[in-house]
Amino acid sequence: MTATWEKIDTNLVSLSVEVEAERVNEALDKAFKKVVQKVNVPGFRKGKVPRAMFEKRFGVESLYQDAVDILLQEVYPQAIEETGIIPVDRPDIDVQQFAKGQSFKFTAKVTVKPEVKLGEYKGIEVPAAEAAVSEEEIGEELNRLQQRHAELNVVDEGTVENGDIAVIDFDGYVDGVAFEGGKSERYSLEIGSGSFIPGFEDQVIGMGTGDFKDVEVTFPESYHADNLAGKAAVFKVKLHEIKRKSLPALDDEFAKDVSEFDTLAEFKQDLEGKLKERKVKEAEGAREAAVVEKAAEAAEVVIPEAMIGTETDYMLKDFENRLRMQGMNLELYFQFSGQNEAMLREQMKGDAEKRVRNNLVLEAIAKAENIAVSDEEVSAELETLAKAYNRPAEELREIFTRNGNLDNLKDDIAVRNTVKFLLENSKEAVNA
């Protein structure tokens, strides 16, 4: 087999491959063994038709497509390895010659990983790693804890206020006709959560227990259901019950209930330490993000749409997994948010492109600076994962190797090493 390539456009190459006639004949043999299992010829059981009779009856050409598919699965990866190009998308293959006793010739237009022209990446200014914690921040954290440990009490008298839980029945109509998904009974709606159609929750404020009300709203133009997008709707609402949060007092008893400390003063001191630790991590994360982003901005690279699409696929799958961990799925999310998959993908596209650019630039910097990953670093990473998953490190190494993911693990370590290199060669921004 011979394989050559030439660049025909930015990130696009033409790969030319010629395969020996012997391999073509071998592929035809494999194709016959596959196809003969499916044909019916009077006087022969399936799979027992002689090759000569098969070719006389159906023609050797009937095997060509299967033989081409078999050969491409074998020789395309070999041609990629031989030429050293790195595809990032499926190839566009054009078969130029295929026949029994002849060589197999094809060309493939291949979108490849882009070249990166690095800009200045040393001496980048990054924000200072400040981690001071203010009294206001401690107060906000205490308030969140109060909200988390609040009691819900039924309000016997009075009306719905912002922050209350309104237990309601609702029945929605568009142009006087009930629509699917617009009805529910004894639904607990937190007023001010923004989980319903804009304007709905505001109109529930002021209702009293037992009240009925027509709530008039307009679905957003971007609503996921086309039959409702932009339409005016009327919801007939009945209020069954009002529940209101009762916040616990911030005192020593509260500290005992939510922590291992006996006094509020001790708890606040511990809280300050934890907030400071969190802010240190956040500050370091901000410094890493800043140095990578600036290095990426200084570089020149044209990113293929295929790479952006692949990264968007990954982000969408990751988002769906996180929704599942919260007891939700994409379908429910689309209902609540008024979005659809196309809108969500478009929303993610910018971040996907930035991620791809950052990774390409970091990879180029690692290559330029000879930033390698040692066996000791791989072993240390496997030990860390072993503790997290409570499995032997060597077992994880075997799994990573078997699944072909050991190189991905090395890539992750290389990225961290490169970011560390950038930070070590950065300078702290001076506040004006």
ROMIKE-584122 format. One record per residue (C-alpha): residue number from 1; z, x, y; chain. Coordinates in Angstrom, 2 decimals. Layout:
BEGIN
{NUM; {Z; X; Y}; "A"},
...
//
This chain:
BEGIN
{1; {0.00; 0.00; 0.00}; "A"},
{2; {-0.78; 1.15; 3.51}; "A"},
{3; {0.72; -0.33; 6.67}; "A"},
{4; {0.01; 0.45; 10.32}; "A"},
{5; {0.88; -1.27; 13.57}; "A"},
{6; {-0.13; -1.35; 17.19}; "A"},
{7; {1.45; -2.90; 20.25}; "A"},
{8; {-0.57; -5.82; 21.62}; "A"},
{9; {1.88; -7.26; 24.19}; "A"},
{10; {5.46; -7.05; 25.37}; "A"},
{11; {7.64; -7.36; 22.25}; "A"},
{12; {4.56; -8.25; 20.16}; "A"},
{13; {2.85; -5.98; 17.64}; "A"},
{14; {-0.02; -6.35; 15.21}; "A"},
{15; {0.84; -5.20; 11.70}; "A"},
{16; {-2.13; -4.35; 9.41}; "A"},
{17; {-1.49; -4.10; 5.68}; "A"},
{18; {-3.70; -3.33; 2.70}; "A"},
{19; {-2.42; -3.75; -0.87}; "A"},
{20; {-4.03; -2.22; -3.96}; "A"},
{21; {-6.19; -4.38; -6.26}; "A"},
{22; {-3.83; -3.66; -9.16}; "A"},
{23; {-0.99; -5.45; -7.35}; "A"},
{24; {-3.30; -8.35; -6.54}; "A"},
{25; {-4.05; -8.77; -10.26}; "A"},
{26; {-0.34; -8.58; -11.07}; "A"},
{27; {0.35; -11.28; -8.50}; "A"},
{28; {-2.37; -13.47; -10.04}; "A"},
{29; {-0.68; -13.02; -13.44}; "A"},
{30; {2.64; -14.18; -11.97}; "A"},
{31; {0.95; -17.09; -10.24}; "A"},
{32; {-0.71; -18.18; -13.52}; "A"},
{33; {2.63; -18.14; -15.35}; "A"},
{34; {4.07; -20.34; -12.62}; "A"},
{35; {1.17; -22.79; -12.26}; "A"},
{36; {0.39; -23.20; -15.96}; "A"},
{37; {3.82; -24.83; -16.45}; "A"},
{38; {2.69; -27.76; -14.30}; "A"},
{39; {-0.90; -28.48; -15.48}; "A"},
{40; {-1.97; -30.98; -18.12}; "A"},
{41; {-4.90; -30.06; -20.37}; "A"},
{42; {-5.74; -32.27; -23.37}; "A"},
{43; {-4.92; -30.56; -26.63}; "A"},
{44; {-2.38; -28.14; -25.14}; "A"},
{45; {1.30; -28.38; -24.39}; "A"},
{46; {2.39; -27.55; -20.84}; "A"},
{47; {2.56; -23.81; -20.36}; "A"},
{48; {0.38; -23.09; -23.41}; "A"},
{49; {-3.09; -23.30; -21.85}; "A"},
{50; {-4.98; -19.98; -22.39}; "A"},
{51; {-5.72; -18.06; -19.17}; "A"},
{52; {-9.50; -18.05; -19.78}; "A"},
{53; {-9.60; -21.81; -20.31}; "A"},
{54; {-7.43; -22.40; -17.23}; "A"},
{55; {-9.76; -20.32; -15.02}; "A"},
{56; {-12.86; -22.01; -16.47}; "A"},
{57; {-11.43; -25.45; -15.85}; "A"},
{58; {-9.69; -24.92; -12.50}; "A"},
{59; {-11.16; -21.67; -11.20}; "A"},
{60; {-9.25; -18.45; -10.50}; "A"},
{61; {-9.24; -19.48; -6.84}; "A"},
{62; {-6.64; -22.16; -7.67}; "A"},
{63; {-4.15; -19.31; -8.16}; "A"},
{64; {-4.86; -17.58; -4.86}; "A"},
{65; {-2.35; -19.37; -2.62}; "A"},
{66; {0.54; -18.88; -5.04}; "A"},
{67; {-0.46; -15.25; -5.58}; "A"},
{68; {-0.62; -14.64; -1.82}; "A"},
{69; {2.85; -16.16; -1.39}; "A"},
{70; {4.21; -13.98; -4.21}; "A"},
{71; {2.66; -10.82; -2.77}; "A"},
{72; {3.77; -11.51; 0.81}; "A"},
{73; {7.38; -11.89; -0.32}; "A"},
{74; {7.15; -8.41; -1.83}; "A"},
{75; {4.94; -6.43; 0.53}; "A"},
{76; {5.87; -7.78; 3.97}; "A"},
{77; {9.45; -6.41; 3.80}; "A"},
{78; {8.05; -3.14; 2.42}; "A"},
{79; {5.57; -2.91; 5.31}; "A"},
{80; {8.38; -3.56; 7.82}; "A"},
{81; {10.47; -0.78; 6.28}; "A"},
{82; {7.52; 1.60; 6.11}; "A"},
{83; {6.50; 1.12; 9.75}; "A"},
{84; {10.07; 0.96; 11.12}; "A"},
{85; {9.43; -2.09; 13.33}; "A"},
{86; {12.29; -4.57; 13.75}; "A"},
{87; {11.16; -8.23; 13.64}; "A"},
{88; {13.20; -10.90; 15.45}; "A"},
{89; {11.12; -13.92; 14.40}; "A"},
{90; {8.90; -15.17; 11.58}; "A"},
{91; {5.50; -13.44; 11.51}; "A"},
{92; {2.18; -15.13; 12.20}; "A"},
{93; {0.14; -13.98; 9.18}; "A"},
{94; {-3.65; -13.96; 8.92}; "A"},
{95; {-5.08; -13.26; 5.43}; "A"},
{96; {-8.31; -11.31; 5.81}; "A"},
{97; {-9.17; -10.54; 2.20}; "A"},
{98; {-7.87; -11.80; -1.12}; "A"},
{99; {-9.80; -11.98; -4.38}; "A"},
{100; {-9.40; -10.95; -8.01}; "A"},
{101; {-10.19; -7.27; -8.47}; "A"},
{102; {-10.11; -6.56; -4.73}; "A"},
{103; {-7.47; -5.22; -2.41}; "A"},
{104; {-5.37; -7.67; -0.38}; "A"},
{105; {-5.71; -7.27; 3.38}; "A"},
{106; {-3.74; -9.16; 6.01}; "A"},
{107; {-2.59; -8.79; 9.58}; "A"},
{108; {0.62; -10.16; 11.06}; "A"},
{109; {1.58; -10.75; 14.64}; "A"},
{110; {5.25; -9.82; 14.76}; "A"},
{111; {7.73; -10.39; 17.56}; "A"},
{112; {9.95; -7.30; 17.59}; "A"},
{113; {13.25; -6.27; 19.09}; "A"},
{114; {12.66; -5.36; 22.74}; "A"},
{115; {12.96; -1.91; 24.22}; "A"},
{116; {15.75; -1.40; 26.74}; "A"},
{117; {15.37; 0.75; 29.83}; "A"},
{118; {18.92; 1.65; 30.80}; "A"},
{119; {20.08; 1.78; 34.39}; "A"},
{120; {23.31; 3.34; 35.66}; "A"},
{121; {26.15; 2.57; 33.29}; "A"},
{122; {28.69; 5.29; 34.15}; "A"},
{123; {31.00; 4.99; 37.13}; "A"},
{124; {30.82; 1.17; 37.20}; "A"},
{125; {33.49; -0.44; 39.38}; "A"},
{126; {35.75; -2.86; 37.50}; "A"},
{127; {38.69; -4.98; 38.70}; "A"},
{128; {42.18; -3.53; 38.56}; "A"},
{129; {44.30; -4.51; 35.57}; "A"},
{130; {46.96; -6.44; 37.50}; "A"},
{131; {49.39; -8.51; 35.45}; "A"},
{132; {52.06; -9.72; 37.87}; "A"},
{133; {53.52; -13.16; 37.11}; "A"},
{134; {54.54; -15.44; 39.98}; "A"},
{135; {57.29; -18.08; 40.06}; "A"},
{136; {54.55; -20.66; 40.53}; "A"},
{137; {52.88; -19.63; 37.27}; "A"},
{138; {56.19; -19.84; 35.42}; "A"},
{139; {56.68; -23.29; 36.93}; "A"},
{140; {53.23; -24.41; 35.79}; "A"},
{141; {53.96; -23.24; 32.24}; "A"},
{142; {57.28; -25.09; 32.24}; "A"},
{143; {55.49; -28.22; 33.47}; "A"},
{144; {53.01; -27.96; 30.59}; "A"},
{145; {55.91; -27.72; 28.17}; "A"},
{146; {57.53; -30.75; 29.80}; "A"},
{147; {54.30; -32.72; 29.38}; "A"},
{148; {54.06; -31.65; 25.75}; "A"},
{149; {57.62; -32.78; 25.01}; "A"},
{150; {57.50; -35.94; 27.11}; "A"},
{151; {58.51; -39.28; 25.61}; "A"},
{152; {56.22; -42.28; 25.81}; "A"},
{153; {58.11; -45.40; 26.89}; "A"},
{154; {56.74; -48.91; 27.08}; "A"},
{155; {56.66; -50.27; 30.65}; "A"},
{156; {57.86; -53.89; 30.52}; "A"},
{157; {57.27; -54.56; 34.19}; "A"},
{158; {54.82; -53.08; 36.65}; "A"},
{159; {51.19; -52.08; 36.51}; "A"},
{160; {49.07; -49.23; 35.16}; "A"},
{161; {49.33; -45.97; 37.09}; "A"},
{162; {47.39; -42.73; 36.85}; "A"},
{163; {48.67; -40.74; 33.85}; "A"},
{164; {49.75; -43.84; 31.90}; "A"},
{165; {48.54; -44.75; 28.43}; "A"},
{166; {46.88; -48.18; 28.59}; "A"},
{167; {46.57; -49.99; 25.25}; "A"},
{168; {43.49; -52.19; 25.69}; "A"},
{169; {40.86; -54.33; 24.02}; "A"},
{170; {37.40; -53.95; 25.48}; "A"},
{171; {34.04; -55.57; 24.84}; "A"},
{172; {30.95; -54.20; 26.63}; "A"},
{173; {27.80; -56.05; 27.71}; "A"},
{174; {24.51; -54.97; 29.28}; "A"},
{175; {22.44; -57.77; 30.80}; "A"},
{176; {24.84; -60.21; 29.15}; "A"},
{177; {24.22; -58.84; 25.65}; "A"},
{178; {26.87; -56.99; 23.64}; "A"},
{179; {25.83; -53.47; 22.62}; "A"},
{180; {26.69; -51.36; 19.59}; "A"},
{181; {29.77; -49.16; 20.00}; "A"},
{182; {30.95; -51.07; 23.08}; "A"},
{183; {33.86; -52.86; 21.45}; "A"},
{184; {37.33; -51.80; 20.37}; "A"},
{185; {40.79; -53.30; 19.91}; "A"},
{186; {44.14; -51.83; 20.91}; "A"},
{187; {42.54; -48.61; 22.09}; "A"},
{188; {44.96; -46.10; 23.67}; "A"},
{189; {43.32; -44.84; 26.87}; "A"},
{190; {44.98; -42.12; 28.93}; "A"},
{191; {44.25; -42.96; 32.55}; "A"},
{192; {42.92; -39.94; 34.42}; "A"},
{193; {41.68; -38.17; 31.28}; "A"},
{194; {38.04; -38.77; 32.20}; "A"},
{195; {37.23; -39.65; 28.58}; "A"},
{196; {35.50; -42.92; 29.44}; "A"},
{197; {32.44; -43.78; 31.52}; "A"},
{198; {32.98; -42.75; 35.18}; "A"},
{199; {34.73; -45.54; 37.09}; "A"},
{200; {36.19; -47.29; 34.04}; "A"},
{201; {39.67; -45.77; 34.13}; "A"},
{202; {40.05; -46.25; 37.90}; "A"},
{203; {39.54; -49.99; 37.50}; "A"},
{204; {42.25; -50.26; 34.84}; "A"},
{205; {44.79; -48.93; 37.37}; "A"},
{206; {46.80; -51.85; 38.75}; "A"},
{207; {46.44; -54.08; 35.70}; "A"},
{208; {49.61; -55.59; 34.26}; "A"},
{209; {50.52; -56.35; 30.63}; "A"},
{210; {48.55; -59.39; 29.44}; "A"},
{211; {45.99; -59.17; 32.26}; "A"},
{212; {42.26; -59.70; 31.73}; "A"},
{213; {39.64; -58.01; 33.87}; "A"},
{214; {35.89; -57.46; 34.03}; "A"},
{215; {35.32; -53.74; 34.55}; "A"},
{216; {31.90; -53.00; 36.03}; "A"},
{217; {30.41; -49.54; 35.49}; "A"},
{218; {27.03; -47.81; 35.30}; "A"},
{219; {26.16; -45.52; 32.43}; "A"},
{220; {25.07; -42.01; 33.53}; "A"},
{221; {21.32; -41.37; 33.63}; "A"},
{222; {21.92; -38.55; 31.13}; "A"},
{223; {23.78; -40.78; 28.65}; "A"},
{224; {22.90; -39.90; 25.05}; "A"},
{225; {21.87; -43.47; 24.12}; "A"},
{226; {18.50; -44.13; 25.76}; "A"},
{227; {19.01; -47.91; 25.67}; "A"},
{228; {22.14; -47.55; 27.83}; "A"},
{229; {21.30; -44.60; 30.11}; "A"},
{230; {21.41; -45.65; 33.76}; "A"},
{231; {22.23; -49.28; 32.88}; "A"},
{232; {24.90; -51.39; 34.61}; "A"},
{233; {27.50; -52.70; 32.16}; "A"},
{234; {30.43; -55.12; 32.21}; "A"},
{235; {33.43; -54.52; 29.98}; "A"},
{236; {35.78; -57.43; 29.35}; "A"},
{237; {39.18; -55.76; 29.17}; "A"},
{238; {42.56; -57.07; 28.04}; "A"},
{239; {45.66; -54.96; 28.62}; "A"},
{240; {48.17; -55.21; 25.77}; "A"},
{241; {50.68; -52.54; 26.71}; "A"},
{242; {51.51; -49.82; 29.22}; "A"},
{243; {53.10; -46.57; 28.05}; "A"},
{244; {54.43; -44.06; 30.53}; "A"},
{245; {55.53; -40.48; 30.04}; "A"},
{246; {59.18; -39.65; 30.62}; "A"},
{247; {59.56; -35.93; 31.30}; "A"},
{248; {62.65; -34.12; 30.02}; "A"},
{249; {64.88; -32.46; 32.61}; "A"},
{250; {64.45; -28.70; 33.11}; "A"},
{251; {67.92; -27.58; 32.08}; "A"},
{252; {69.72; -25.61; 29.39}; "A"},
{253; {69.34; -28.47; 26.90}; "A"},
{254; {65.59; -28.39; 27.38}; "A"},
{255; {65.60; -24.63; 26.73}; "A"},
{256; {67.54; -25.18; 23.49}; "A"},
{257; {65.08; -27.87; 22.36}; "A"},
{258; {61.90; -25.86; 22.91}; "A"},
{259; {63.04; -22.29; 22.21}; "A"},
{260; {65.63; -20.11; 20.52}; "A"},
{261; {67.47; -19.55; 23.81}; "A"},
{262; {70.69; -21.20; 24.97}; "A"},
{263; {69.99; -21.23; 28.69}; "A"},
{264; {67.04; -22.05; 30.90}; "A"},
{265; {67.44; -18.70; 32.66}; "A"},
{266; {67.02; -16.79; 29.37}; "A"},
{267; {64.04; -18.94; 28.42}; "A"},
{268; {62.35; -18.34; 31.78}; "A"},
{269; {62.85; -14.60; 31.43}; "A"},
{270; {61.24; -14.66; 27.97}; "A"},
{271; {58.46; -16.90; 29.29}; "A"},
{272; {57.76; -14.43; 32.08}; "A"},
{273; {57.39; -11.62; 29.54}; "A"},
{274; {54.99; -13.62; 27.39}; "A"},
{275; {52.95; -14.68; 30.43}; "A"},
{276; {52.76; -11.05; 31.54}; "A"},
{277; {51.58; -10.00; 28.07}; "A"},
{278; {48.94; -12.73; 28.13}; "A"},
{279; {47.79; -11.72; 31.60}; "A"},
{280; {47.48; -8.08; 30.51}; "A"},
{281; {45.13; -9.17; 27.70}; "A"},
{282; {43.21; -11.45; 30.06}; "A"},
{283; {42.90; -8.67; 32.64}; "A"},
{284; {41.64; -6.24; 30.02}; "A"},
{285; {39.16; -8.87; 28.83}; "A"},
{286; {37.98; -9.38; 32.42}; "A"},
{287; {37.52; -5.62; 32.85}; "A"},
{288; {35.51; -5.41; 29.63}; "A"},
{289; {33.34; -8.37; 30.62}; "A"},
{290; {32.74; -6.90; 34.09}; "A"},
{291; {31.73; -3.45; 32.90}; "A"},
{292; {29.36; -4.85; 30.25}; "A"},
{293; {27.80; -7.36; 32.63}; "A"},
{294; {27.15; -4.74; 35.30}; "A"},
{295; {25.66; -2.32; 32.78}; "A"},
{296; {23.42; -5.12; 31.53}; "A"},
{297; {22.38; -6.10; 35.05}; "A"},
{298; {21.33; -2.51; 35.74}; "A"},
{299; {19.11; -2.39; 32.65}; "A"},
{300; {15.54; -3.61; 32.26}; "A"},
{301; {14.67; -5.64; 29.17}; "A"},
{302; {12.38; -8.57; 28.39}; "A"},
{303; {14.09; -10.79; 25.82}; "A"},
{304; {11.94; -12.75; 23.34}; "A"},
{305; {12.56; -16.51; 23.28}; "A"},
{306; {13.09; -16.26; 19.52}; "A"},
{307; {16.22; -14.13; 20.02}; "A"},
{308; {17.59; -16.58; 22.59}; "A"},
{309; {16.90; -19.46; 20.21}; "A"},
{310; {18.66; -17.71; 17.33}; "A"},
{311; {21.72; -17.00; 19.48}; "A"},
{312; {21.74; -20.62; 20.70}; "A"},
{313; {21.69; -21.77; 17.06}; "A"},
{314; {24.72; -19.58; 16.37}; "A"},
{315; {26.57; -20.87; 19.45}; "A"},
{316; {25.86; -24.49; 18.52}; "A"},
{317; {27.13; -23.94; 14.98}; "A"},
{318; {30.25; -22.21; 16.29}; "A"},
{319; {30.85; -25.09; 18.74}; "A"},
{320; {30.51; -27.62; 15.92}; "A"},
{321; {33.02; -25.67; 13.79}; "A"},
{322; {35.54; -25.67; 16.65}; "A"},
{323; {35.06; -29.41; 17.10}; "A"},
{324; {35.80; -29.94; 13.40}; "A"},
{325; {39.05; -27.98; 13.76}; "A"},
{326; {40.02; -30.52; 16.45}; "A"},
{327; {39.20; -33.46; 14.20}; "A"},
{328; {35.89; -34.23; 15.93}; "A"},
{329; {32.18; -33.74; 15.22}; "A"},
{330; {29.01; -33.37; 17.26}; "A"},
{331; {28.13; -37.05; 17.01}; "A"},
{332; {31.48; -38.10; 18.50}; "A"},
{333; {31.23; -35.38; 21.14}; "A"},
{334; {27.82; -36.67; 22.20}; "A"},
{335; {29.22; -40.19; 22.48}; "A"},
{336; {32.12; -39.11; 24.68}; "A"},
{337; {30.16; -36.64; 26.82}; "A"},
{338; {26.95; -38.61; 27.22}; "A"},
{339; {24.94; -35.59; 26.08}; "A"},
{340; {22.56; -35.02; 23.19}; "A"},
{341; {21.69; -31.89; 21.19}; "A"},
{342; {18.74; -30.94; 23.38}; "A"},
{343; {20.91; -31.13; 26.51}; "A"},
{344; {23.68; -29.10; 24.88}; "A"},
{345; {21.22; -26.44; 23.73}; "A"},
{346; {19.77; -26.22; 27.23}; "A"},
{347; {23.30; -25.88; 28.60}; "A"},
{348; {24.02; -23.03; 26.17}; "A"},
{349; {20.71; -21.24; 26.74}; "A"},
{350; {21.85; -19.21; 29.75}; "A"},
{351; {24.93; -17.88; 27.96}; "A"},
{352; {22.85; -17.18; 24.85}; "A"},
{353; {20.41; -15.08; 26.86}; "A"},
{354; {23.28; -13.18; 28.49}; "A"},
{355; {24.86; -12.46; 25.09}; "A"},
{356; {21.57; -11.15; 23.69}; "A"},
{357; {20.99; -8.98; 26.77}; "A"},
{358; {24.53; -7.57; 26.65}; "A"},
{359; {24.26; -6.73; 22.95}; "A"},
{360; {20.88; -5.04; 23.37}; "A"},
{361; {22.14; -2.96; 26.28}; "A"},
{362; {25.33; -1.96; 24.45}; "A"},
{363; {23.26; -0.94; 21.45}; "A"},
{364; {21.00; 1.17; 23.68}; "A"},
{365; {24.01; 2.85; 25.34}; "A"},
{366; {25.54; 3.61; 21.94}; "A"},
{367; {22.27; 5.25; 20.90}; "A"},
{368; {21.95; 7.20; 24.16}; "A"},
{369; {25.53; 8.47; 23.93}; "A"},
{370; {25.52; 9.04; 20.15}; "A"},
{371; {28.45; 6.66; 19.71}; "A"},
{372; {28.87; 6.52; 15.94}; "A"},
{373; {31.21; 4.65; 13.61}; "A"},
{374; {33.23; 6.75; 11.18}; "A"},
{375; {34.18; 5.82; 7.63}; "A"},
{376; {37.81; 5.95; 8.76}; "A"},
{377; {37.14; 3.27; 11.39}; "A"},
{378; {35.46; 1.03; 8.81}; "A"},
{379; {38.42; 1.47; 6.46}; "A"},
{380; {40.87; 0.69; 9.26}; "A"},
{381; {38.92; -2.46; 10.16}; "A"},
{382; {38.93; -3.58; 6.54}; "A"},
{383; {42.69; -2.98; 6.37}; "A"},
{384; {43.16; -5.20; 9.43}; "A"},
{385; {41.04; -7.94; 7.88}; "A"},
{386; {42.90; -7.54; 4.58}; "A"},
{387; {46.21; -8.31; 6.31}; "A"},
{388; {44.70; -11.30; 8.11}; "A"},
{389; {43.22; -12.80; 4.93}; "A"},
{390; {45.91; -11.52; 2.55}; "A"},
{391; {43.36; -9.85; 0.27}; "A"},
{392; {42.94; -6.23; -0.87}; "A"},
{393; {40.84; -4.10; 1.48}; "A"},
{394; {38.67; -2.76; -1.35}; "A"},
{395; {37.91; -6.30; -2.47}; "A"},
{396; {36.75; -7.14; 1.06}; "A"},
{397; {34.63; -3.99; 1.12}; "A"},
{398; {32.92; -5.08; -2.11}; "A"},
{399; {32.30; -8.57; -0.70}; "A"},
{400; {30.88; -7.21; 2.57}; "A"},
{401; {28.67; -4.77; 0.66}; "A"},
{402; {27.47; -7.39; -1.82}; "A"},
{403; {26.60; -9.85; 0.95}; "A"},
{404; {24.93; -7.20; 3.06}; "A"},
{405; {27.46; -7.64; 5.87}; "A"},
{406; {28.95; -4.15; 5.94}; "A"},
{407; {26.39; -3.06; 8.55}; "A"},
{408; {27.37; -6.07; 10.69}; "A"},
{409; {30.97; -4.92; 10.50}; "A"},
{410; {29.91; -1.44; 11.62}; "A"},
{411; {27.91; -2.99; 14.46}; "A"},
{412; {31.00; -4.86; 15.67}; "A"},
{413; {33.02; -1.63; 15.68}; "A"},
{414; {30.19; 0.19; 17.48}; "A"},
{415; {30.16; -2.49; 20.19}; "A"},
{416; {33.91; -2.09; 20.74}; "A"},
{417; {33.56; 1.69; 20.85}; "A"},
{418; {30.76; 1.40; 23.40}; "A"},
{419; {32.74; -0.96; 25.62}; "A"},
{420; {35.67; 1.46; 25.41}; "A"},
{421; {33.32; 4.29; 26.43}; "A"},
{422; {32.12; 2.28; 29.44}; "A"},
{423; {35.70; 1.55; 30.54}; "A"},
{424; {36.73; 5.18; 30.16}; "A"},
{425; {33.79; 6.15; 32.37}; "A"},
{426; {34.32; 3.38; 34.94}; "A"},
{427; {36.26; 3.41; 38.18}; "A"},
{428; {38.73; 0.89; 39.56}; "A"},
{429; {37.43; -1.34; 42.33}; "A"},
{430; {39.19; -0.86; 45.66}; "A"},
{431; {40.21; -4.08; 47.34}; "A"},
{432; {38.99; -4.32; 50.96}; "A"},
//
